[in-house]
Amino acid sequence: MKKIKVVVVDDSALVRSLLAEIINKQSDMTCVGAANDPLIAREMIRDLNPDVITLDIEMPKMDGLDFLGRLMRLRPMPVVMISTLTERGAEVTMRALELGAIDFVAKPRIGLTDGLKELSANIVEKIRIAAAAQIKRTPPTQAVARPDGSSGGSVALNAPIGRISTEKLVCIGASTGGTEAIKEILTRLPADAPGVVITQHMPPGFTTSFATRLNSLCQITVQEAVHGSRILPGHAYIAPGGKHFRIDRSGANYVCVVEEGELVNRHRPSVEVLFKSAAKVVGKNAYGIMLTGMGGDGAKAMKEMKDAGSYNYVQDEASCIVFGMPREAILCGAADEVLPLLDIAPALLQRLKGSSDRYRV
C-alpha cells in the first residue's frame, strides 16, 4: 500500500520530533521531511513531493499564513495547520482555512509532549482526511454594502425575500471544509432571511472567531449560540465548539439549547443532535442543508427531518472538499436536491420567495 508522504513544518525541534514520531508509527503514512522554516519547507516540497504538509503559524523568516497563501497559489496541496489555542491563534486559523488549509489541530500551550501524544489519533486522522481531500479554491466574490453602510466582505447579495412566516428555520451541518462552505451560504442570504442554526465540527476556542469573521461578511447577524436565547429571523447561530446545540420551543418561539453531553457519532457538537431536534420541533417549516465533511454525522437525522416534512439540500461531490457527510445523506434518502455549493443559497431563496406560507404585504 502506498504510504501518505508528510512534510512537517514547525520552528520547534521538539514539535517536529513529536509529529514525526506520531506519523511514523502509522502503517499508512511516513514523515519524509521536517523543516524549521518555510524557506526550507519550500525546497523539501519541491524535492520530496509530499501528499500532505503540517504547518505551524508562527515561524521565522516567513509567517505561516504568508507561506500558505503562496503555496495555495503556486502549488495547491493538502495542508493541516498546527494552531496554538489562543484568541489570536483562533483568528489566524480561520484565515488559514480561508486561504485553503484543509483542517487544523489545536496545539496545547502547556504540557506539549503529553498534549501532542494525546492528540495523536486526531492528528493522523486529519492527515488521512487531507490526503484524500479535493483541493480547490472558491472564486473570489464581489464586495457589497451592509445595511449599516459599511463594506461587507463577499457577494452580490440577493434582494430581500419579503415577509415570511417566522416559523421557517434553516438548519446547516458541516465538517471538514465547512467553514468556507458555510461562508458561501451565509453571505448570500439577505438581512430578512429566516433564522439559521449551524453545527460545524470545531473544538472549543475557535467558534467565537468563526462567528465574528462571518458576522463581518454577512448582511444577517452571525453569533455563537447562547443557551436559552431566542432564535430570530435575520440571525445565524453557530454551535459553540465542544458543546451540543439543539432547538427547542418556548411558547411560540424557537430557542437555543446549548449543553454538555456524550459524544454523538464521535462528535460534540454533533450535526445529528441539531437535525434530530429540527425534525421534532420545526418539522415542515425546516430547510436542511448538508455541506462538505468526513463521516456520516447527521445523515440519518436529516432523513428524519425529511420524513417530518422539511426540504433538504445536499452539496454535490464536485464542490465538496470531502464528500462523506453529503454522500451518507444522499444514501439515506435525505436529499431533495443535490447541488453545487454556490447554487444552494439561490435555490433556497427561490423556494422561500415562492413559499405558500408567506405573509402578503
SEDO-911009 format. One record per residue: residue in three letters; x, y, z of N, C-alpha, C, O in turn; residue number from 1. Coordinates in steps of 0.2 Angstrom, whole numbers. Atoms other than C-alpha are relative to their C-alpha. Layout:
<rs>
   rest      nu      nv      nw     cau     cav     caw      cu      cv      cw      ou      ov      ow    nr
    ALA       X       Y       Z       X       Y       Z       X       Y       Z       X       Y       Z   NUM
...
</rs>
This chain:
<rs>
   rest      nu      nv      nw     cau     cav     caw      cu      cv      cw      ou      ov      ow    nr
    MET       4      -6       0       0       0       0       4       6       0       9       7       4     1
    LYS      -4      -6       1       7      17      -5      -2       4       7      -7       6       8     2
    LYS       1      -4      -6      10      27      11      -1       8      -2       2      10      -7     3
    ILE       1      -7       1       5      45      13       6       3       2       9       2       8     4
    LYS      -6      -3      -1      20      56      12      -1       7       4      -5      11       1     5
    VAL       2      -6      -4      20      70      25       7       4       1      12       1       3     6
    VAL      -5      -4      -2      32      85      27      -3       4       6      -8       7       6     7
    VAL       2      -4      -6      31      93      45       4       7       0      10       7      -1     8
    VAL      -3      -7       0      35     112      45      -2       3       7      -8       5       8     9
    ASP       1      -3      -7      37     119      63       7       3       2      12      -1       1    10
    ASP      -6      -2      -2      50     130      71       3      -3       6       9      -2       8    11
    SER      -2       3      -6      51     120      87       3      -7      -2      -1     -12      -5    12
    ALA      -3       6       1      63     105      86      -4      -6       4      -5     -11       1    13
    LEU       3       5      -3      53      96      99      -7      -2      -3      -8      -8      -4    14
    VAL       7       1       3      36      98      90       2      -4      -7      -2      -9      -8    15
    ARG      -2       4       6      45      92      74       1      -7       1      -1     -12      -2    16
    SER      -2       6      -2      52      77      83      -7      -4       2      -8     -10       0    17
    LEU       6       3      -2      35      73      91      -5      -2      -6      -7      -8      -6    18
    LEU       4       2       6      25      74      75       3      -5      -5      -1      -9      -7    19
    ALA      -3       5       4      37      64      65      -1      -7       3      -2     -12       0    20
    GLU       1       7      -3      36      50      78      -7      -2       0      -8      -8      -1    21
    ILE       7       2       1      17      50      78      -2      -2      -7      -5      -7      -7    22
    ILE       1       1       7      17      50      59       3      -7      -1       0     -11      -5    23
    ASN      -4       6       2      30      36      58      -3      -6       3      -1     -12       1    24
    LYS       3       6      -4      20      25      70      -6      -3      -4      -8      -9      -3    25
    GLN       6       3       4       6      23      57       2      -4      -6       8      -3      -9    26
    SER      -2       5       6       7       9      44      -2       3      -6       1       1     -11    27
    ASP       2      -2       6      -1      20      31       3       7      -2       1      10      -7    28
    MET      -3      -6       1      10      36      32       7       0       2       9      -4       7    29
    THR      -7      -1      -2      28      42      34       2       7      -1       0      11      -5    30
    CYS      -2      -7       0      36      58      38       7       0      -4      12      -3      -2    31
    VAL      -6       0       5      48      61      23       5       6       1      10       6      -2    32
    GLY      -5      -6      -2      55      78      30      -3       4       5      -9       4       6    33
    ALA       2      -5      -5      54      91      43       4       6       0      10       6      -1    34
    ALA      -3      -6       1      58     109      41      -2       5       6      -7       5       8    35
    ASN       1      -5      -6      61     123      54      -3       7      -3      -4      11       1    36
    ASP       3      -6       3      55     137      42      -2      -1      -7       0      -6     -10    37
    PRO       3       1       7      45     139      26       5       0      -6       4      -3     -11    38
    LEU      -4       0       6      60     143      15       3      -7      -1       4     -10      -7    39
    ILE      -2       7       1      67     125      19      -5      -4      -2      -4      -9      -6    40
    ALA       6       4       1      50     118      18      -1       1      -8      -3      -4     -11    41
    ARG       2      -1       7      48     125       0       5      -4      -4       3      -7      -9    42
    GLU      -5       4       3      64     116      -5      -2      -8       1      -2     -12      -4    43
    MET       2       7      -1      58     100       3      -6      -2      -4      -7      -8      -7    44
    ILE       6       1       3      41     101      -5       2      -1      -8      -1      -6     -11    45
    ARG      -2       1       7      49     103     -22       4      -7      -1       3     -10      -6    46
    ASP      -4       6       1      61      88     -19      -3      -6       2      -2     -11      -1    47
    LEU       3       6      -3      50      76      -9      -7      -1      -3      -9      -7      -2    48
    ASN       7       1       2      33      79     -17      -4      -3       5      -7      -8       3    49
    PRO       5       3      -5      23      76      -1      -7       0      -2      -9       4      -6    50
    ASP       7       0       1       5      72      -1      -4       5       5      -9       7       3    51
    VAL       3      -4      -5       1      82      15       6       4       3      12       1       4    52
    ILE      -5      -3      -5      11      95      25      -4       3       6     -10       5       6    53
    THR       2      -3      -6       8     100      43       4       7       1      10       7       0    54
    LEU      -3      -7       0      11     119      45      -1       4       7      -7       5       8    55
    ASP       1      -5      -6      14     130      61      -1       7      -3       0       8      -9    56
    ILE       2      -7       2       8     148      60       6       4       1       8       8      -3    57
    GLU      -5      -4      -2      22     157      69       7      -3      -1       9      -7       3    58
    MET      -7       3       1      39     154      62       4       6      -3       2      11      -5    59
    PRO      -5      -5       2      55     163      57       0       1      -7      -2      -4     -11    60
    LYS      -1      -2       7      59     171      40      -6       1      -4      -6       5      -9    61
    MET       6      -1       3      41     169      34      -6      -2       4      -6      -8       6    62
    ASP       6       2      -4      24     169      43      -3      -6      -4      -3      -6     -10    63
    GLY       3       6       2      15     153      41      -6       1      -5      -7      -2     -10    64
    LEU       5      -2       5       0     162      33       3       2      -7       0       1     -12    65
    ASP      -3      -2       6      11     170      20       2      -5      -4       1      -6     -10    66
    PHE      -3       6       3      19     154      16      -6      -4      -3      -6      -6      -9    67
    LEU       6       3       2       1     146      15      -3       3      -6      -5       0     -11    68
    GLY       3      -3       6      -5     159       3       4      -1      -6       1      -2     -11    69
    ARG      -5       1       6      10     157      -9      -1      -7      -2      -1      -8      -8    70
    LEU       0       7       2       9     138      -8      -7      -1      -4      -7      -5      -9    71
    MET       6       1       3     -10     138     -12      -1       3      -7      -5       1     -11    72
    ARG       0      -3       7      -7     150     -27       4      -4      -5       2      -5     -11    73
    LEU      -5       3       4       8     141     -34       0      -7      -1       1     -10      -6    74
    ARG       0       7       0       7     123     -29      -6      -3       5      -4      -5      10    75
    PRO       5       2      -5     -10     119     -21       1      -7       2       2     -12      -2    76
    MET      -1       7      -3      -9     104      -9      -3       0       7      -5       5       9    77
    PRO       3       1      -7     -17      97       7       5       3       5      10       1       6    78
    VAL      -3      -3      -6     -12     107      22      -4      -1       6     -10       1       7    79
    VAL       3       1      -6     -16     103      40       4       5       5      10       5       6    80
    MET      -3      -5      -5     -12     118      52       1      -2       7      -4      -6       9    81
    ILE      -1       2      -7      -5     116      69       0       7       3       4      11       3    82
    SER       2      -6      -3     -13     130      79       1       1       7      -2      -4      10    83
    THR       1       0      -7     -10     136      96      -6       3       3      -9       7      -1    84
    LEU       7      -2      -2     -26     138     106       0       6       4       0       6      10    85
    THR       1      -6      -2     -26     156     109      -5       4      -4      -7       2      -9    86
    GLU       5      -4       4     -38     170     104       3       2      -7       0       2     -12    87
    ARG      -3      -2       6     -25     176      91       1      -6      -5       0      -6     -11    88
    GLY       0       6       4     -22     158      86      -6      -2      -4      -6      -5      -9    89
    ALA       6       2       3     -40     155      83      -2       5      -6      -4       2     -11    90
    GLU       2      -5       5     -42     171      72       5      -2      -6       2      -2     -12    91
    VAL      -5       2       5     -26     166      62      -2      -7      -4      -2      -7     -10    92
    THR       2       7       2     -33     148      60      -6       1      -5      -6      -2     -10    93
    MET       6      -2       5     -49     155      52       2       3      -6       0       1     -12    94
    ARG      -3      -3       6     -39     165      40       4      -6      -4       3      -6     -10    95
    ALA      -3       5       3     -29     149      36      -5      -4      -4      -3      -6     -10    96
    LEU       6       4       3     -45     139      32      -2       4      -6      -4       1     -11    97
    GLU       2      -4       5     -50     154      21       5      -1      -6       3      -1     -12    98
    LEU      -6       0       5     -33     153      11       0      -7      -3       3      -8      -8    99
    GLY       0       7       3     -36     134       8       2      -6       4       3     -11       2   100
    ALA      -2       5      -5     -30     124      23      -6      -5       1     -11      -3       1   101
    ILE       6       5       0     -40     108      24      -3       0       7      -9      -1       8   102
    ASP       3       1      -7     -41     107      43       6       3       5      11       5       3   103
    PHE      -5      -2      -5     -31     111      59      -1      -4       7      -6      -7       8   104
    VAL       0       3      -7     -26     104      76       2       5       5       7       9       4   105
    ALA      -1      -5      -6     -26     115      92       6      -3       4       5      -8       8   106
    LYS      -6       2      -4      -9     113      99       0       3       7      -1       8       8   107
    PRO       0      -3      -7      -8     114     118       6       5       2      11       4      -1   108
    ARG      -5      -5      -2       1     128     126       5      -2       5      10       0       6   109
    ILE      -4       2      -5       7     119     141       0      -8      -1      -5     -11      -4   110
    GLY       0       8       0      12     100     143       0      -2      -7      -3      -6      -9   111
    LEU       0       1       8      17     100     124       1      -7      -1      -3     -10      -6   112
    THR      -1       7       2      24      82     124      -6      -4       1      -8      -8      -3   113
    ASP       6       4      -2      10      74     133      -6       2      -4     -10      -2      -6   114
    GLY       6      -2       4      -3      85     124       0      -2      -7      -5      -4      -9   115
    LEU       0       2       7       3      81     107      -1      -8      -1      -5     -10      -5   116
    LYS       1       8       0       4      62     111      -8      -1       1     -10      -6      -2   117
    GLU       7       1      -1     -14      63     117      -4       2      -6     -10      -1      -7   118
    LEU       3      -3       6     -19      72     101       2      -5      -6       0      -3     -12   119
    SER      -3       3       6     -10      59      90      -6      -3      -4      -5      -3     -10   120
    ALA       5       3       4     -26      50      85      -4       5      -5      -5       4     -10   121
    ASN       3      -5       3     -34      66      80       5       3      -6       2       4     -11   122
    ILE      -5      -3       5     -18      72      71       0      -5      -7       0      -2     -12   123
    VAL      -1       5       6     -16      56      60      -7       0      -4      -7      -1     -10   124
    GLU       6       0       4     -35      56      56      -1       6      -5      -3       5     -10   125
    LYS       1      -6       5     -34      74      49       5      -1      -5       3       2     -11   126
    ILE      -4       1       6     -19      69      39      -3      -4      -5      -2      -3     -11   127
    ARG       3       4       5     -28      55      31      -6       3      -4      -6       2     -10   128
    ILE       5      -4       3     -43      66      28       3       5      -6       0       5     -11   129
    ALA      -3      -5       4     -32      79      20       3      -3      -6       2      -1     -12   130
    ALA      -3       4       6     -23      66       9      -5      -1      -5      -4      -2     -11   131
    ALA       6       2       5     -40      61       1      -4       6      -2      -9       5      -6   132
    ALA       4      -6       2     -47      79       0       1       3      -7       6       2     -10   133
    GLN       0      -3       7     -51      88     -16       2       7       2      -1      11       5   134
    ILE      -3      -7      -1     -40     104     -16      -3       4      -6      -3       3     -12   135
    LYS       3      -5       5     -50     119     -24       0       6       3       1       7       9   136
    ARG       1      -7      -3     -51     137     -22      -7       3      -3      -8       2      -9   137
    THR       7      -3       2     -68     146     -22       2       6      -4       6      10      -1   138
    PRO      -1      -6       4     -69     160     -35      -1       6       5      -6       6       9   139
    PRO       1      -5      -4     -67     177     -27      -7       4      -1      -9       3      -7   140
    THR       6      -2       1     -83     186     -24       0       8       1       5      11       3   141
    GLN       1      -7       0     -89     204     -25      -1       3       7      -6       0      10   142
    ALA       2      -3      -6     -89     216     -10      -7       3      -1      -9       6      -6   143
    VAL       7      -3       0    -106     223      -5      -1       5       6       3       4      10   144
    ALA       1      -4      -6    -113     236       6      -5      -3       5     -10      -6       3   145
    ARG       4       2      -6    -120     231      23      -6       5       1      -5      10      -1   146
    PRO       5      -5      -2    -136     238      30       2       6       3      -1      11       2   147
    ASP      -2      -6      -4    -126     250      41       4       4      -5       7       9      -2   148
    GLY      -4      -5       5    -117     257      25       7      -2       0      11       0      -5   149
    SER      -7       2       0    -100     248      29       1      -5      -5      -4      -8      -8   150
    SER      -1       4       5     -92     237      17       0      -7       2       3      -9       7   151
    GLY       0       8      -2     -97     218      18       6      -3      -3       9       0      -7   152
    GLY      -6       3       3     -85     205      13      -1      -3      -6       4      -4     -10   153
    SER      -1       5       5     -91     195      -1      -4       0      -6      -1       1     -11   154
    VAL       3       1       6    -105     193     -13      -5       5      -2      -8       9       2   155
    ALA       6      -4       2    -118     201     -23      -6      -3       3      -9      -8       1   156
    LEU       5       3      -4    -132     198     -11      -7       0      -4      -8       5      -8   157
    ASN       7       0       3    -150     193     -16      -4       5       3      -3       8       8   158
    ALA       5      -5      -2    -164     205     -15      -4      -2       6      -4      -9       7   159
    PRO       3       2      -6    -174     205       1      -6      -5      -2      -9      -5      -7   160
    ILE       5       5       2    -186     190       2      -7       3       1     -12       1      -3   161
    GLY       7      -2      -2    -201     200       9      -2      -4       6       1     -10       8   162
    ARG       2       4      -6    -210     194      25      -2      -7      -1      -7      -8      -6   163
    ILE       2       7       0    -211     176      28      -2      -2       7       0       1      11   164
    SER       2       2      -7    -218     166      42       7      -1       4      12      -4       2   165
    THR      -6       0      -4    -206     167      57       1      -8       3       6      -9       6   166
    GLU      -1       7      -2    -209     148      59       6      -3      -4       8      -8      -2   167
    LYS      -6       3       4    -196     145      45       6       0       3       8       5       7   168
    LEU      -7       1      -3    -179     139      50       5      -4      -5       3      -9      -7   169
    VAL      -5       3       4    -163     135      40       5      -4       5       7      -1       9   170
    CYS      -4       4      -4    -153     121      48       6      -3      -4       5      -6      -9   171
    ILE      -6       2       4    -135     118      42       5      -4       4       6      -3      10   172
    GLY      -5       4      -3    -122     104      46       6      -1      -5       5      -1     -11   173
    ALA      -6       1       4    -104     103      40       6      -2       5       5      -2      11   174
    SER      -6       2      -4     -87      97      45       6       2      -4       7       8      -5   175
    THR      -6      -2       4     -70      96      35      -2       4      -6      -6       2     -10   176
    GLY       1      -5       6     -70     111      23      -6       4       1      -8       8      -3   177
    GLY       6      -4      -1     -86     118      31       0       7       1      -5      10       0   178
    THR       0      -7      -2     -80     134      37      -1       5      -6      -5      10      -6   179
    GLU       0      -4       6     -78     141      19      -7      -1      -3     -10       3      -6   180
    ALA       7       2       3     -94     132      13      -5       4       4     -10       6       0   181
    ILE       5      -4      -4    -104     140      27       0       7      -2      -5      10      -3   182
    LYS      -1      -7       2     -97     157      22      -4       1      -6      -7       6      -7   183
    GLU       3      -1       7    -103     154       4      -8       0       1     -11       3      -3   184
    ILE       8       0      -1    -121     151      10      -2       6       4      -6      10       1   185
    LEU       2      -5      -4    -122     164      23       0       7      -3      -4      11      -2   186
    THR      -1      -6       3    -115     178      13      -5       2      -6      -5       7      -8   187
    ARG       5       0       5    -129     175       0      -7       1       3     -11       2      -1   188
    LEU       7       0      -3    -143     177      12      -1       8       2       3      11       4   189
    PRO       2      -7      -2    -152     194      14      -2       1       7      -2      -4      11   190
    ALA       1      -2      -7    -155     203      30      -7      -3       3      -7      -4       9   191
    ASP       7       2      -2    -173     197      31      -1      -8      -1      -6     -10      -1   192
    ALA       1       8       1    -169     178      29      -2      -3       6      -2       0      12   193
    PRO       2       3      -6    -176     166      41       6      -2       5      12      -1       3   194
    GLY      -6       2      -5    -166     161      57       4      -6      -3       1     -10      -6   195
    VAL      -4       6       3    -152     149      53       4      -3       6       7       1      11   196
    VAL      -4       4      -5    -144     136      65       5      -4      -3       3      -7      -8   197
    ILE      -6       3       3    -127     129      62       3      -5       5       5      -2      10   198
    THR      -5       4      -3    -117     114      68       6      -1      -5       5      -4     -10   199
    GLN      -6       2       4     -99     114      61       5      -3       5       6      -1      11   200
    HIS      -5       3      -4     -87     102      69       6       4       2      10       6      -3   201
    MET      -5      -5      -2     -75     113      79       1      -1       7      -3      -1      11   202
    PRO      -1       0      -7     -66     112      95      -1       6       4      -2      11       1   203
    PRO       1      -6      -4     -68     124     110       5       5      -2      11       4      -4   204
    GLY      -5      -5       1     -60     141     107       1       3      -7       4       8      -8   205
    PHE      -1      -2       6     -62     143      89      -6       3      -3      -6       7      -8   206
    THR       7      -2       3     -81     146      86      -1       7       1      -5      10      -3   207
    THR       1      -8      -1     -80     164      93       3       4      -6       0       8      -9   208
    SER      -3      -3       5     -68     169      80      -3      -1      -7      -4       3     -11   209
    PHE       4       2       6     -78     160      66      -6       4       0      -7       7      -6   210
    ALA       6      -4       0     -94     168      71       2       8      -1      -2      11      -5   211
    THR      -2      -7       1     -85     185      72       2       2      -7       0       7     -10   212
    ARG      -2      -1       7     -77     183      55      -6       0      -5      -7       5      -9   213
    LEU       6       0       4     -94     178      47      -4       6       1      -7       9      -4   214
    ASN       4      -5      -1    -103     192      55       2       7      -3      -2      11      -5   215
    SER      -3      -6       4     -91     205      47      -2      -1      -7      -1       4     -11   216
    LEU       1       2       7     -95     197      30      -8       0      -2      -9       1      -8   217
    CYS       7       1       1    -114     195      31      -5       6       1      -4      10       5   218
    GLN       5      -5      -2    -130     205      30      -4      -2       6      -6       2      10   219
    ILE       4       2      -6    -138     194      43       5       0       6      11       1       5   220
    THR      -4       0      -6    -131     194      61       2      -7       1      -2     -12       2   221
    VAL      -2       7      -2    -120     179      65       3       0       7       7       4       8   222
    GLN      -2       0      -7    -116     174      83       1      -7       2      -3     -12      -1   223
    GLU       0       6      -4    -112     159      94      -7      -1       3      -9       4       6   224
    ALA       6       1      -4    -127     151     101       1       0       7       6      -2      10   225
    VAL       0      -1      -8    -131     155     119      -6      -3       3     -12      -3       0   226
    HIS       5       4      -2    -141     144     129      -6       4       3      -5       9       6   227
    GLY       6      -4      -2    -159     150     131      -2       6      -4      -8       9      -3   228
    SER       1      -6       4    -158     164     118      -5      -2      -5      -5      -8      -8   229
    ARG       5       1       5    -172     166     106       3       0      -7       8       4      -8   230
    ILE      -2       1       7    -169     161      88      -4       5      -5     -10       4      -5   231
    LEU       3      -6       4    -173     177      77       1      -1      -7       6      -3      -9   232
    PRO      -2      -1       7    -175     180      59       5       4      -2       7       9       3   233
    GLY      -6      -5       1    -160     188      51       6      -1       4      10       3       4   234
    HIS      -5       2      -5    -149     179      63       2      -7      -2      -2     -11      -3   235
    ALA      -3       7       0    -137     164      62       3      -2       6       7       3       9   236
    TYR      -3       2      -6    -132     154      77       4      -6      -1       2     -11      -4   237
    ILE      -5       5       1    -117     143      77       2      -4       7       3      -1      12   238
    ALA      -2       5      -5    -114     128      89       7       2       3      12       2       0   239
    PRO      -7      -1      -3    -100     133     102       4      -6       0       1     -12       1   240
    GLY      -5       5       0     -85     122     100       0      -4       6       0      -2      12   241
    GLY       0       4      -5     -86     107     111      -6      -1       4      -7      -5       9   242
    LYS       6       1      -4    -104     108     116      -6      -2      -6      -5       1     -11   243
    HIS       5       2       4    -120     101     108      -5       6       0      -6      10       4   244
    PHE       5      -6       1    -133     113     101      -6      -3      -4      -6      -7      -9   245
    ARG       6       2       2    -151     109      98      -6       6       0      -4      11       4   246
    ILE       6      -5       0    -168     118      95      -5      -2       5      -7      -8       5   247
    ASP       6       2      -4    -182     119     107      -5       6      -1      -4      11      -4   248
    ARG       5      -5       0    -198     129     109      -2       3       7      -1      -1      12   249
    SER       2      -4      -6    -203     142     122      -6       4      -2      -6       9      -5   250
    GLY       6      -3       3    -221     146     118       0       0      -8       0      -5     -11   251
    ALA       0       0       7    -222     152     100       7       1      -3       8       1      -9   252
    ASN      -7      -2       2    -203     155      99       4      -6       0       4     -11       4   253
    TYR      -6       5       0    -188     144      94       5       3       5       6       9       5   254
    VAL      -6      -2      -4    -174     144     107       6      -4      -1       5     -10      -3   255
    CYS      -6       4       0    -156     138     108       1      -4       6       0      -1      12   256
    VAL      -2       4      -6    -152     124     119       8      -2      -1       9      -6      -6   257
    VAL      -7       1       0    -133     123     122       2      -4       6       1      -2      12   258
    GLU      -1       5      -6    -127     108     133       6      -4      -1       8      -5      -6   259
    GLU      -5       5       0    -114      96     138      -3      -6      -2      -9      -6      -4   260
    GLY       3       6       2    -116      78     134       5      -5      -3      11      -2      -5   261
    GLU      -5       5       3    -108      62     127       1       2      -7      -3       5     -10   262
    LEU      -1      -1       7    -100      62     110      -6      -4      -4      -8      -9      -2   263
    VAL       5       3       5    -113      58      96       4      -1      -6       6       4      -9   264
    ASN      -4       1       6    -105      50      81       7       2       0      10       5      -5   265
    ARG      -7      -2      -2     -88      54      89       0       7       0       6      10       0   266
    HIS       0      -7       0     -93      72      89      -4       4       5      -9       1       8   267
    ARG       4      -4      -5     -98      86     101       3       7      -2       9       9       0   268
    PRO       7       0       2    -105      97      93      -2      -5      -5       3      -7      -9   269
    SER       1       5       5    -114      84      83      -6       3      -5     -11       6      -2   270
    VAL       5      -2       5    -125      88      67      -6      -4       2     -12      -2       1   271
    GLU       6       4      -1    -136      73      72      -4       3       6     -11       3       5   272
    VAL       4      -3      -5    -141      82      88      -4       6      -2     -10       6      -1   273
    LEU       4      -6       3    -146      98      79      -6      -2      -5     -11       0      -4   274
    PHE       5       2       5    -155      89      65      -6      -4       3     -12      -3       1   275
    LYS       6       4      -3    -165      77      76      -5       5       4     -11       4       3   276
    SER       4      -4      -3    -171      92      86      -4       4      -5     -10       6      -4   277
    ALA       4      -3       5    -176     101      70      -6      -4      -3     -11      -2      -4   278
    ALA       5       4       2    -186      86      64      -6       0       5     -12      -1       3   279
    LYS       5       1      -5    -195      85      81      -4       7       1     -10       7       2   280
    VAL       3      -6      -2    -198     104      84      -2       4      -6      -7       8      -5   281
    VAL       2      -5       5    -198     113      67      -4      -4      -6      -8      -1      -9   282
    GLY       4       4       5    -205      99      55       0       3      -7       6       4      -9   283
    LYS       0      -2       7    -211     105      39       2       7      -1       3      10      -7   284
    ASN      -3      -7       1    -205     123      42       8       0       0      10       6      -1   285
    ALA      -7       0       0    -187     117      42       3      -1      -8       0      -4     -12   286
    TYR      -3       1       6    -175     118      27       7      -2       2      11       1       6   287
    GLY      -6       3      -2    -160     107      29       6       1      -5       4       0     -11   288
    ILE      -5       0       5    -143     109      21       6      -4       3       9      -2       9   289
    MET      -5       4      -2    -129      96      22       6       2      -4       6       2     -10   290
    LEU      -6      -3       4    -111     103      17       5      -5       1       5     -10       5   291
    THR      -6       4       0     -94      95      15       2      -2       7       1       1      12   292
    GLY      -2       3      -7     -87      84      29       1      -8      -1      -2     -11      -5   293
    MET      -1       7       0     -80      67      33      -5      -4       4      -7      -1       9   294
    GLY       4       4      -4     -90      53      40      -8       0      -2     -10       2      -7   295
    GLY       7       0       1    -109      52      42      -4       3       5     -10       2       5   296
    ASP       4      -3      -5    -114      63      56      -6       4      -3      -5       8      -7   297
    GLY       5      -4       2    -131      70      54      -5      -3      -6     -10      -1      -7   298
    ALA       3       3       5    -136      59      39      -7      -3       1     -12      -1      -2   299
    LYS       6       3      -2    -149      49      47      -5       5       3     -11       4       2   300
    ALA       4      -5      -3    -156      64      57      -3       4      -6      -9       7      -5   301
    MET       3      -4       6    -158      73      40      -6      -4      -3     -10       0      -5   302
    LYS       6       4       3    -169      59      34      -6       1       4     -11       1       2   303
    GLU       5      -1      -5    -179      61      50      -3       7      -2      -9       8      -1   304
    MET       3      -7       2    -181      80      45      -4      -1      -6     -10       2      -6   305
    LYS       4       1       6    -187      75      28      -6      -4       1     -12      -2      -2   306
    ASP       6       4      -2    -199      62      35      -5       5       3     -11       4       3   307
    ALA       5      -4      -4    -206      76      46      -2       6      -4      -6      10      -2   308
    GLY       3      -5       4    -209      87      31       5       6      -3       3      10      -6   309
    SER      -4      -6       2    -193      98      29       2      -1      -8       1      -6     -11   310
    TYR      -3       0       6    -185     102      12       8       0       0      10       5       3   311
    ASN      -7       1      -2    -167      97      11       5       1      -6       3      -2     -12   312
    TYR      -5      -1       6    -152     102       0       7      -3       3       9      -2       8   313
    VAL      -6       4      -1    -136      92      -1       6       3      -5       4       3     -11   314
    GLN      -5      -2       5    -119      98      -8       2      -5      -4       3     -11      -2   315
    ASP      -2       5       5    -113      89     -23       7      -2       1      11       2       4   316
    GLU      -7       2      -1     -97      79     -24       5       4      -3      10       6       0   317
    ALA      -5      -4       3     -88      90     -36       2       6       4       8       9       3   318
    SER      -2      -6      -4     -89     105     -25       2      -1       7       4       4      11   319
    CYS      -2       2      -6     -85      96      -9       7       0       1      11      -3      -3   320
    ILE      -7       2      -2     -68      96       0       0      -7       2       5     -11      -1   321
    VAL       1       7      -1     -74      79       7      -7      -1       0     -11       2       2   322
    PHE       6       1       2     -89      71       1      -4      -5       5      -9      -8       4   323
    GLY       3       5      -4     -93      59      16      -7       2       3     -11      -2       2   324
    MET       6      -2      -3    -107      68      25      -5       1      -5     -11      -2      -4   325
    PRO       5      -1       6    -116      73       9      -2      -7      -3      -8      -8      -4   326
    ARG       1       6       3    -114      56       2      -5      -5       4      -9      -8       2   327
    GLU       5       4      -5    -122      47      18      -7       3       0     -11      -1       0   328
    ALA       7      -3       0    -136      60      17      -4      -3      -6     -10      -4      -6   329
    ILE       4       2       6    -140      55      -1      -2      -7       0      -7      -9      -1   330
    LEU       1       7      -1    -138      37       3      -6      -2       4     -10      -7       3   331
    CYS       6       1      -5    -151      38      17      -6       3      -3     -12       1       0   332
    GLY       6      -2       3    -163      46       5      -2       7       3      -8       9       3   333
    ALA       1      -6      -4    -162      63      15       0       6      -5      -3      11      -3   334
    ALA      -1      -6       4    -159      74       0      -6       1      -5      -9      -3      -8   335
    ASP       4      -2       5    -172      83     -10       3       3      -6       1       2     -12   336
    GLU      -4      -2       6    -159      92     -21       7      -1       2       9       1       8   337
    VAL      -7       0      -1    -141      89     -23       3       5      -5       2       5     -11   338
    LEU      -2      -6       4    -132     105     -29       7       2       1      10       0       6   339
    PRO      -7      -3      -2    -115     113     -31      -1       5       5      -6       8       6   340
    LEU       0      -5      -6    -111     124     -16      -3       7      -2      -7       9       2   341
    LEU       2      -7       2    -114     141     -25      -7       0      -2     -10       5      -3   342
    ASP       7       0       2    -131     135     -31      -5      -1       6     -11       0       5   343
    ILE       5       1      -5    -138     131     -14      -4       6       3     -10       5       4   344
    ALA       4      -6      -2    -142     148      -7      -5       3      -5     -11       4      -3   345
    PRO       5      -2       5    -150     154     -23      -6      -4       0     -12      -2      -1   346
    ALA       6       5       0    -161     138     -23      -4       1       6     -10       1       5   347
    LEU       4      -1      -6    -166     141      -5      -4       6       0     -10       6       1   348
    LEU       3      -7       0    -170     159      -8      -6       0      -5     -11       3      -3   349
    GLN       5       0       5    -180     155     -23      -6      -4       3     -12      -2       2   350
    ARG       5       4      -3    -190     142     -13      -4       4       5     -10       4       6   351
    LEU       3      -4      -5    -193     154       1      -4       5      -3     -10       7       0   352
    LYS       4      -6       4    -199     168     -11      -7      -3      -3     -11       1      -3   353
    GLY       6       3       3    -212     155     -18      -4      -3       5      -9      -7       3   354
    SER       3       4      -5    -217     148      -1      -7       2       1      -9       8       0   355
    SER       7      -2      -1    -236     147       2      -1       3       7      -7       5       8   356
    ASP       1      -3      -7    -233     152      20       2       7       0       3      10       6   357
    ARG      -1      -7       0    -228     170      15      -5       4       3     -11       3       1   358
    TYR       5      -5      -2    -236     184      23       0       5      -6       5       7      -8   359
    ARG       1      -5       5    -243     195      10       0       7       2      -5       9       7   360
    VAL       0      -6      -2    -239     213      12       0       5      -6       0      11      -5   361
</rs>
